[in-house]
Amino acid sequence: MNAMQFNTDSFSDELLLDIYKELLRPRMIEERMLVLLRQGKISKWFSGIGQEAISVGATMALDSDEYIMPLHRNLGVFTARKMPFSKLFLQWQGRKEGFSKGRERSFHFGANEYHICGMISHLGPQLAIADGVALAHKLRKDQKVSLAFSGDGGTSEGDFHEALNVAAVWGLPVIFVIENNGYGLSTPVNEQFVVEHLADRAAGYGMKGMTIDGNNVLEVYKTISEARKYCIEQQKPVLIECMTFRMRGHEEASGVKYVPKELFEEWATKDPLVNYEQFLQKTLVLSDYKKAQFHTEIQEEITSGLETGFAALPVVPDTGEEVADVYAPNLRTPSPPATDTKTEKKFINAISDGLRTCMQKYSNLVLMGQDIAEYGGAFKVTEGFMKEFGKERVRNTPLCESAIVGTALGLSIKGYKSMMEMQFADFVTVGFNQIINNLAKIHYRWGQNADVVIRMPTGAGVGAGPFHSQSNEAWFVHTPGLKVVYPSTPEDAKGLMIAAIEDPNPVLFFEHKALYRGISGMVPDDYYTVEIGKARAVQQGTEVSIITYGMGVHWATDYANVHPETSFDILDLRTLLPLDYDAIRASIERTGKVLVLHEDTLTGGIGGEISAWITEHCFKNLDAPVIRCASLDTPVPFAIELEQNFLAKGRLDECVKRLVNY
């Protein structure tokens, strides 16, 4: 007797058989993979045996061009999207002919031609990407949804809550699917949450939620189909909890000793493939001949794919290619202004002008951030933008920094540009994972660029204390795949902002708060760009090089003006990643003595990296050790007297004299 009931209303026999074949394919692949694992022919496997109905039912219920964000146990997503098994096996074997050139493991990859976005090991961040894809659909008025998977364990992550909240607040057509299989690795659900059903959490976000039998493939298919229709018609998200069970370990090496034996016995009777197959045979939809035919076809596909995969040679490393693939190609060349017309502008107005210029040029540019719409942002950079460009493109966000960074990435997948304002650079810590592990790595991993700019109001000197004054640019300089920009003049602020928006790669754009209204300069009225990765020679000299950026440029210039007895060569880096090493070398060759100046704290600051590079590559040109002048290795204090003592500016004279007198 069947362990579950199947309702075939609205299902044709042809569709029922298609679903069966798609349910059978991942099971047969997995069974073969487990044999190969025991034989030592593959290295690792995350099994989804017993959970296939969720992946297959959900995928088949969507249009083929609707994005899915799968996880470890969603092989059925990849196979139902008709990914060739041969290429999947090449991927699992780490061969260059796979989907990620051997750079990613198992299911940590995506493929835009199949509308699948690859996961990262942190799980929760994938949900926000679905928000971004859905936002793109909403802006274009497409009749489409996105779908993101989460395990029961992942629902405890902050990213889960942020993504659901943003989707609900913005009315995004997203289907969130929880695969509740009873365990997060070895931790049972009763140690993860106390609600009876995870779907009950939907009410807290004001969205529709439901719990279904995740082992009944027709129930999954029908529920997702109805949810898709609801999301499109109502422009709202849905949370669906699929009850299932993990019949094997989190991954094979983990084992299942922590799981009571009776649970396996109970859930074995609910096997999604066995039950569905028996139902189709009983109703005469599936004949013995057709069943054998399906098995033969899939077995031939597996055998052929294994032959291809095992025949492929190991990756031959090409360092040049590895480095080149960190960034998406930027095919744009620097654009000078069309005329010489300039207007004096404050630093903050130049940034605003750059953003406005890009909003006018790129109809696919979306701005997001806390209070940036009617209020114009904490510093009024986007004041008036909402009235000019509309609330769809100038969007207030909930306090969900991680989700908004993920949303920005989702927009990029759909061909949008986006700018997110971190209200203060200090707040980036709550979006750190998305930036470091999603934005920065995604092009290298599987060729998807992240066309995202994150504005970072930064710096001390305004008496704002430890959580509104940090200089944290060095955190990101260490991360391949990001670009880090830090202008010091109004002209560069506008030109670099436009260049950052144009660049298809993720750019962290640092703006010193004390410069916002503290300096002014002549700024071209026209559209123009300043090349990212190129430093600016502020002034040339023959005795001491000061290599700096941001506020340090003004400290250095002011110091040089009151010490005309020394010939200073001042270099404004403007971009911290990538660094302009040619400009650094040229400055050293002019002087032979180098001071690296920055507002960031000394230890771990970018000054250490620059100093090391100079020592390694320009030692013969040095007449003295490289000296670093930086702020104290303490948090940024609040009291003005303490803050001035903290800042590097107060030690600049001492450092210069040490260098001159060496």
C-alpha atoms as one frame of an Amber mdcrd trajectory, in Angstrom:
protein
   0.000   0.000   0.000   1.303   3.442  -0.914   2.569   5.609   1.932   1.202
   8.739   0.296  -1.712   9.842  -1.840  -1.236  11.481  -5.244  -3.746  13.898
  -6.713  -3.376  13.887 -10.499  -5.989  16.545 -11.255  -4.648  18.801 -14.059
  -1.719  16.426 -14.704  -1.555  14.796 -18.118  -0.038  11.334 -18.460   2.813
  12.878 -20.424   3.610  15.292 -17.588   3.348  12.534 -14.994   5.921  10.503
 -16.916   8.202  13.513 -17.398   8.141  14.087 -13.659   8.941  10.417 -13.051
  11.938  10.523 -15.371  13.260  13.681 -13.745  12.784  12.091 -10.313  14.589
   8.942 -11.413  17.600  10.708 -12.957  19.116  12.245  -9.775  18.468   8.993
  -7.851  20.346   6.911 -10.386  23.171   9.443 -10.579  23.513   9.514  -6.809
  23.544   5.755  -6.489  26.401   5.635  -8.982  28.255   8.437  -7.244  28.095
   6.611  -3.923  29.639   3.532  -5.535  32.420   5.674  -6.995  32.967   7.312
  -3.619  33.451   3.934  -1.954  35.890   3.018  -4.719  37.867   6.197  -4.082
  37.179   7.544  -7.574  35.491  10.736  -6.364  36.427  12.749  -3.287  33.225
  13.957  -1.643  29.469  13.749  -1.956  26.449  15.470  -0.413  23.528  13.109
  -0.785  19.980  14.191  -1.484  18.565  10.668  -1.647  15.048  10.793  -0.264
  14.664  14.516  -0.941  14.537  14.535  -4.743  10.850  15.378  -4.948  11.468
  18.902  -3.666  14.178  19.816  -6.169  12.466  18.165  -9.113   8.939  19.326
  -8.330  10.007  22.912  -7.690  12.196  23.157 -10.780   9.639  21.672 -13.134
   6.945  24.023 -11.813   8.949  27.069 -12.895   9.700  28.459 -16.317  13.140
  27.454 -17.539  14.325  31.079 -17.496  13.387  31.702 -13.861  16.386  31.721
 -11.541  16.849  29.125  -8.830  19.294  29.380  -5.918  19.982  25.733  -4.943
  22.030  24.195  -2.120  23.986  20.977  -1.466  21.153  18.488  -1.805  19.468
  19.877  -4.907  20.925  17.711  -7.663  17.408  17.499  -9.061  17.517  21.214
  -9.843  20.566  20.777 -12.050  19.297  17.668 -13.800  15.765  18.998 -14.287
  17.305  22.076 -15.911  18.829  19.633 -18.418  22.454  20.174 -17.504  24.436
  17.452 -19.301  25.583  14.801 -16.855  28.979  14.679 -18.547  29.625  18.310
 -17.718  28.257  17.907 -14.196  30.671  15.050 -13.610  33.544  17.109 -15.005
  32.553  19.763 -12.488  32.546  17.286  -9.599  35.946  15.986 -10.671  37.433
  19.486 -10.678  38.178  19.478 -14.394  38.528  22.636 -16.435  35.742  21.531
 -18.771  33.213  21.724 -15.931  31.163  24.784 -15.063  33.815  26.576 -12.978
  37.144  25.698 -14.644  37.998  23.497 -11.681  37.706  26.364  -9.199  34.620
  25.233  -7.323  33.425  22.012  -5.751  30.269  19.932  -6.075  27.283  22.291
  -6.277  29.023  25.578  -5.483  28.651  26.856  -9.009  26.139  28.568 -11.194
  25.367  28.776 -14.877  23.412  31.637 -16.357  22.439  29.653 -19.426  20.506
  27.359 -17.081  19.354  30.181 -14.791  20.987  28.724 -11.710  22.928  30.826
  -9.203  25.645  28.914  -7.385  25.649  28.685  -3.617  28.345  29.642  -1.155
  29.045  27.582   1.957  27.393  30.180   4.187  23.979  29.166   2.772  21.787
  32.051   3.975  23.186  34.760   1.666  21.675  33.023  -1.366  18.175  34.048
  -0.334  18.890  37.734  -0.784  20.148  37.125  -4.311  16.679  35.785  -5.072
  15.339  39.107  -3.774  17.491  40.963  -6.282  16.430  38.790  -9.200  12.793
  39.246  -8.194  13.281  42.998  -7.890  14.552  43.042 -11.460  11.407  41.198
 -12.548   9.279  43.677 -10.631  11.000  46.698 -12.171  10.637  45.273 -15.664
   7.102  44.115 -14.952   8.045  40.607 -16.041   5.622  37.849 -15.172   8.400
  35.892 -13.483   9.537  34.707 -10.058  12.782  33.592  -8.441  13.138  30.657
  -6.057  15.640  30.107  -3.261  16.233  26.997  -1.185  17.116  26.900   2.491
  17.634  24.016   4.866  16.057  23.967   8.312  19.439  24.870   9.823  19.850
  27.851   7.509  16.633  29.412   8.811  18.517  30.343  11.989  20.904  32.568
  10.057  20.353  36.298  10.044  20.436  36.290   6.244  17.263  34.197   6.192
  15.360  36.766   8.225  16.772  39.740   6.323  15.917  38.258   2.933  12.348
  37.427   3.928  11.832  40.844   5.466  13.105  42.707   2.411  11.006  40.544
   0.082   7.904  41.229   2.162   8.497  44.968   2.552   9.225  45.471  -1.145
   6.561  43.050  -2.373   8.926  40.840  -4.352   7.801  37.746  -6.301  10.074
  35.247  -4.524   9.364  31.676  -3.509  11.382  30.689  -0.435  11.560  26.906
  -0.025  12.698  25.335   3.245  13.803  21.721   3.036  13.136  20.594   6.585
  14.988  17.298   6.700  15.274  17.076  10.466  18.938  17.878  10.956  21.482
  20.637  10.378  24.508  18.364  10.024  24.003  16.541  13.364  21.868  19.097
  15.207  18.201  18.032  15.351  15.475  20.560  14.678  14.381  20.653  18.341
  17.736  22.258  19.108  17.370  24.761  16.273  13.910  26.256  16.751  10.840
  25.909  18.958   8.017  26.778  16.546   5.975  23.786  15.453   6.445  24.581
  11.789   9.045  26.833  10.219   6.373  28.082   7.838   4.687  29.687  10.850
   7.430  32.306  10.739   5.945  33.677   7.534   3.233  35.476   9.486   5.878
  37.504  11.265   6.921  38.990   7.939   3.387  39.496   6.709   3.719  36.851
   4.025   1.913  33.691   3.111   3.390  30.449   4.485   2.536  26.777   4.247
   3.893  23.358   5.196   3.627  20.487   2.711   4.775  16.907   2.226   8.164
  17.379   0.568   8.316  13.729  -0.470   5.163  13.926  -2.583   6.434  15.191
  -5.917   2.993  16.082  -7.242   2.143  18.046  -4.119   5.426  19.922  -4.437
   4.844  20.603  -8.137   1.283  21.806  -7.606   2.133  23.927  -4.550   5.044
  25.655  -6.314   2.901  26.207  -9.419   0.195  27.853  -7.335   2.750  29.844
  -5.377   4.279  31.075  -8.629   0.882  32.269  -9.843   0.225  33.973  -6.498
   3.616  35.717  -6.430   3.148  37.090  -9.934  -0.452  38.207  -9.513  -0.099
  39.619  -6.006   3.556  40.724  -6.271   4.282  39.153  -2.912   6.659  36.461
  -1.638   5.718  33.008  -0.319   7.397  30.736   2.235   6.967  26.995   1.692
   8.238  24.435   4.181   8.749  20.990   2.671   8.857  18.190   5.234  11.355
  15.503   4.297  14.219  13.480   5.735  17.913  13.154   5.049  18.547   9.451
   4.525  22.335   9.793   4.559  24.896  11.966   6.370  25.318  15.698   5.908
  28.071  14.517   3.626  29.159  10.929   3.377  32.091  11.204   5.800  29.751
  12.418   8.571  27.772   9.217   8.860  24.367   8.960  10.530  25.109   7.449
  13.960  23.365  10.372  15.656  20.029   9.568  13.975  17.633   7.085  15.684
  17.250   3.899  13.630  13.444   4.041  13.747  13.457   7.313  11.829  15.119
   5.634   8.875  12.540   2.862   9.003   9.691   5.361   9.119  10.959   7.550
   6.300  11.928   4.599   4.107   8.196   4.027   3.669   7.915   7.603   2.399
  10.592   7.326  -0.293   9.537   9.865  -2.963  10.679   7.799  -5.935   9.415
   4.415  -4.779   5.977   5.745  -3.838   5.522   7.718  -7.034   6.717   4.830
  -9.189   4.305   2.406  -7.518   1.460   4.883  -7.987   2.180   5.296 -11.698
   2.397   1.533 -12.172  -0.834   0.943 -10.265  -2.673   3.519 -12.392  -1.118
   2.049 -15.549   0.536   5.343 -16.478   3.975   3.720 -16.214   4.413   0.427
 -18.015   7.247  -2.008 -17.374   8.513  -1.239 -20.866   8.538   2.525 -20.293
  10.203   2.084 -16.897  12.945  -0.058 -18.419  13.361   2.447 -21.239  13.872
   5.314 -18.805  16.383   3.309 -16.791  18.309   2.398 -19.924  18.401   5.967
 -21.240  19.619   7.390 -17.937  22.128   4.606 -17.427  23.573   5.250 -20.895
  23.789   8.952 -20.101  25.627   8.199 -16.855  28.012   5.712 -18.461  28.848
   8.093 -21.294  29.320  10.983 -18.886  31.632   8.982 -16.664  33.746   8.028
 -19.637  34.046  11.679 -20.600  34.825  12.766 -17.057  37.424  10.113 -16.329
  39.106  10.757 -19.675  39.536  14.455 -18.954  42.990  15.422 -17.776  43.636
  17.285 -14.529  43.681  21.055 -14.756  46.973  22.534 -15.914  47.334  25.767
 -13.921  47.695  28.939 -15.941  48.603  31.715 -13.510  47.850  34.425 -16.017
  44.355  33.119 -16.603  43.755  32.649 -12.878  44.632  36.256 -12.134  42.793
  37.611 -15.173  39.536  35.910 -14.177  39.374  37.576 -10.752  37.744  40.595
 -12.404  35.197  40.822 -15.170  36.705  42.658 -18.152  36.052  46.378 -18.105
  35.935  47.356 -21.741  35.385  51.046 -21.116  38.230  53.490 -21.557  38.638
  56.696 -19.524  36.353  59.464 -20.792  37.598  63.061 -20.596  35.008  65.845
 -20.300  33.724  67.080 -23.641  34.321  70.753 -22.747  36.428  72.771 -20.338
  33.379  74.072 -18.495  33.748  73.687 -14.733  31.786  74.695 -11.663  33.051
  74.972  -8.119  31.502  72.249  -6.012  31.833  70.867  -2.538  33.079  67.298
  -2.253  29.620  66.009  -1.367  27.986  67.788  -4.299  30.534  66.305  -6.679
  29.621  62.799  -5.500  25.954  63.634  -5.877  26.593  65.047  -9.345  28.376
  61.855 -10.366  25.489  59.712  -9.158  22.902  61.916 -10.831  24.836  61.826
 -14.097  24.857  58.020 -13.995  21.167  57.826 -13.105  20.450  59.906 -16.192
  22.651  57.779 -18.421  21.779  54.314 -17.107  18.074  53.581 -16.820  19.007
  50.213 -15.293  20.809  51.803 -12.319  19.067  51.336  -8.968  20.076  53.131
  -5.761  19.422  51.489  -2.383  20.117  52.451   1.206  18.658  53.475   4.525
  16.819  56.812   4.319  18.154  57.649   0.842  14.773  58.361  -0.757  12.614
  61.201   0.650  15.186  62.071   3.311  18.082  62.100   0.868  20.419  59.979
   2.974  22.107  60.666   6.286  24.466  63.115   4.559  21.995  64.301   1.882
  23.983  62.891  -1.037  20.787  61.702  -2.757  18.597  64.638  -1.791  16.041
  65.248  -4.527  16.823  62.006  -6.333  13.552  60.295  -5.523  11.536  63.150
  -6.984  13.695  63.150 -10.113  14.044  59.409 -10.717  11.179  57.825  -8.806
  10.932  55.558  -5.800  11.417  52.377  -7.802  14.997  53.398  -8.637  15.781
  55.283  -5.397  14.814  52.806  -2.719  14.732  53.115   1.046  15.805  49.849
   2.624  15.098  48.180   5.947  18.097  47.866   8.282  19.172  44.736   6.421
  22.646  45.491   5.104  23.467  41.886   4.251  20.221  41.364   2.370  20.638
  44.574   0.392  24.159  43.634  -0.722  22.746  40.272  -1.805  19.868  42.014
  -3.549  22.365  44.151  -5.426  24.070  40.990  -6.650  20.732  39.558  -7.743
  20.051  42.717  -9.731  23.420  42.322 -11.408  22.575  38.777 -12.475  19.597
  40.251 -14.319  21.671  42.939 -16.025  21.071  45.844 -13.644  23.565  48.203
 -12.074  23.147  49.117  -8.449  24.552  51.406  -5.807  24.093  50.664  -2.139
  24.837  53.264   0.499  26.204  52.002   3.783  24.947  54.755   6.026  28.347
  54.658   7.701  31.306  52.563   6.591  31.341  51.121  10.122  28.046  49.346
   9.421  29.596  47.281   6.644  30.443  44.579   9.173  26.859  43.302   9.017
  27.154  42.964   5.237  30.711  41.669   5.276  29.971  38.083   4.290  28.034
  39.068   1.192  30.797  41.406   0.051  33.746  39.118   0.756  32.269  35.763
  -0.247  29.613  36.594  -2.820  30.414  39.844  -4.603  34.187  39.466  -4.635
  34.429  35.820  -5.671  31.515  35.248  -8.017  33.233  36.151 -11.289  36.252
  33.991 -10.529  34.006  31.113  -9.425  31.656  30.891 -12.401  31.923  33.970
 -14.563  29.039  36.037 -13.171  30.003  39.647 -12.559  28.753  41.800  -9.693
  27.956  45.239 -11.116  27.644  46.803  -7.665  28.971  49.972  -6.030  28.882
  50.272  -2.248  29.288  53.812  -0.959  31.191  53.997   2.332  31.006  57.273
   4.335  34.166  56.896   6.387  36.750  58.539   8.595  37.232  60.372  11.871
  37.796  63.983  12.806  34.129  64.771  13.365  33.744  63.581  16.968  31.531
  60.635  16.097  33.133  57.993  18.322  34.106  54.347  17.801  31.186  53.200
  15.626  30.872  56.084  13.169  34.525  56.951  12.522  36.465  53.842  11.557
  38.774  53.636   8.573  38.190  50.069   7.422  39.364  50.169   3.828  42.192
  47.709   4.534  39.658  44.949   5.246  38.685  45.001   1.591  42.066  45.648
  -0.002  42.964  42.123   1.111  40.110  40.601  -0.911  40.704  39.650  -4.570
  37.761  40.548  -6.782  36.899  43.854  -5.137  37.973  47.294  -6.267  38.552
  49.901  -3.566  38.326  53.589  -4.446  39.053  56.524  -2.133  38.957  60.035
  -3.707  40.314  63.130  -1.991  39.119  65.941  -4.277  35.732  66.927  -5.698
  36.945  66.445  -9.275  38.141  62.922  -8.558  35.032  62.171  -6.517  32.739
  62.750  -9.491  35.001  61.106 -12.061  35.682  58.062  -9.916  32.011  57.698
  -9.000  31.050  57.554 -12.664  33.904  55.122 -13.351  32.775  52.942 -10.443
  29.204  52.814 -11.748  30.470  51.953 -15.229  32.788  49.213 -13.976  31.156
  45.748 -14.114  32.991  44.698 -10.933  32.119  45.348  -7.260  33.555  48.680
  -6.107  33.858  49.895  -2.513  33.697  53.685  -2.769  35.072  55.405   0.331
  34.006  59.000   1.041  35.585  60.850   3.949  32.840  62.514   5.950  35.046
  65.423   7.001  35.626  66.237   3.322  31.921  66.296   2.415  31.466  69.963
   3.191  35.019  70.726   4.236  36.574  71.176   0.804  35.528  72.578  -2.558
  37.071  72.487  -6.003  36.427  73.008  -9.666  34.553  70.100 -11.185  33.834
  69.531 -14.898  30.172  69.920 -15.704  30.284  67.219 -18.382  30.276  63.474
 -18.151  33.798  62.156 -17.533  35.596  59.357 -15.745  38.779  59.056 -13.723
  40.466  55.726 -14.359  40.225  53.292 -11.484  43.676  52.024 -10.560  45.561
  55.194 -11.474  47.160  57.425  -8.845  47.425  61.220  -9.089  50.627  63.179
  -8.672  49.546  66.019  -6.370  52.949  67.646  -6.620  56.411  66.516  -7.605
  59.480  66.911  -5.425  63.000  65.635  -4.943  63.509  64.923  -1.243  60.599
  63.099   0.391  57.758  61.074  -1.137  54.487  61.065   0.781  52.267  58.282
  -0.501  48.752  58.716   0.801  45.034  58.938   0.012  41.805  60.468   1.288
  42.241  62.878   4.177  45.956  62.119   4.167  46.312  64.043   0.904  45.145
  67.220   2.631  47.319  66.624   5.679  50.335  66.124   3.427  49.583  69.150
   1.247  49.022  71.418   4.241  52.247  70.185   5.827  54.234  70.735   2.638
  52.872  74.282   2.330  54.195  75.273   5.756  57.535  73.503   5.259  58.865
  74.880   1.972  62.398  74.033   3.074  61.725  70.404   2.071  60.844  69.328
  -1.459  57.896  66.947  -1.144  56.614  64.548  -3.775  52.973  63.844  -2.873
  51.149  60.917  -4.477  47.386  60.501  -4.081  46.680  56.815  -4.618  42.958
  57.377  -5.279  42.507  53.630  -5.796  43.708  51.177  -3.151  42.795  48.021
  -5.061  44.269  47.696  -7.587  47.258  49.846  -6.594  49.167  51.937  -9.117
  52.599  50.438  -8.526  54.112  52.293 -11.494  53.227  55.640  -9.914  54.605
  54.506  -6.554  57.880  53.452  -8.155  58.165  56.713 -10.087  57.714  58.766
  -6.913  60.411  56.788  -5.107  62.815  57.220  -7.994  62.382  60.978  -7.699
  63.179  61.168  -3.978  64.687  58.032  -2.447  62.861  58.603   0.836  59.289
  57.445   1.435  56.600  58.177   4.002  53.362  56.193   3.741  50.575  58.174
   5.414  47.038  57.022   6.184  44.283  57.674   8.711  43.727  53.976   9.325
  45.382  52.366  12.338  48.975  51.240  11.919  48.803  47.480  12.325  47.339
  45.765   9.282  46.823  49.044   7.450  47.536  49.312   3.742  50.733  51.185
   4.603  52.304  47.894   5.610  51.549  46.358   2.206  52.900  49.371   0.337
  56.022  49.468   2.502  56.653  45.767   1.898  56.245  46.177  -1.849  58.625
  49.119  -1.934  61.237  47.211   0.062  60.934  44.220  -2.230  60.883  46.051
  -5.552  62.526  49.459  -5.047  65.186  48.782  -2.428  68.010  50.042  -4.634
  66.280  53.426  -4.904  65.889  53.916  -1.140  68.087  56.244   0.888  66.253
  55.490   4.125  63.833  52.931   5.552  60.207  53.339   4.546  58.340  55.048
   7.383  54.653  54.626   8.098  52.578  57.354   9.692  49.214  56.083  10.859
  46.660  56.455  13.607  46.935  54.763  16.987  46.106  51.098  17.335  42.980
  51.880  19.362  39.295  52.321  18.565  38.418  55.855  17.509  37.678  57.865
  20.678  34.800  60.324  21.002  36.281  63.325  22.851  37.825  65.744  20.367
  41.075  65.935  22.328  41.410  62.167  22.366  40.434  61.894  18.712  43.093
  64.415  17.655  45.650  62.448  19.628  44.468  59.279  17.891  44.819  60.593
  14.355  47.976  60.190  12.294  48.076  63.895  11.538  49.475  64.605  14.995
  52.528  62.402  14.272  53.211  63.619  10.744  55.849  66.201  11.721  57.760
  63.686  13.832  57.733  61.087  11.035  58.867  63.547   8.372  61.747  64.762
  10.516  62.899  61.195  11.181  62.937  60.572   7.463  64.638  63.838   6.466
  67.326  63.444   9.126  68.088  59.791   8.414
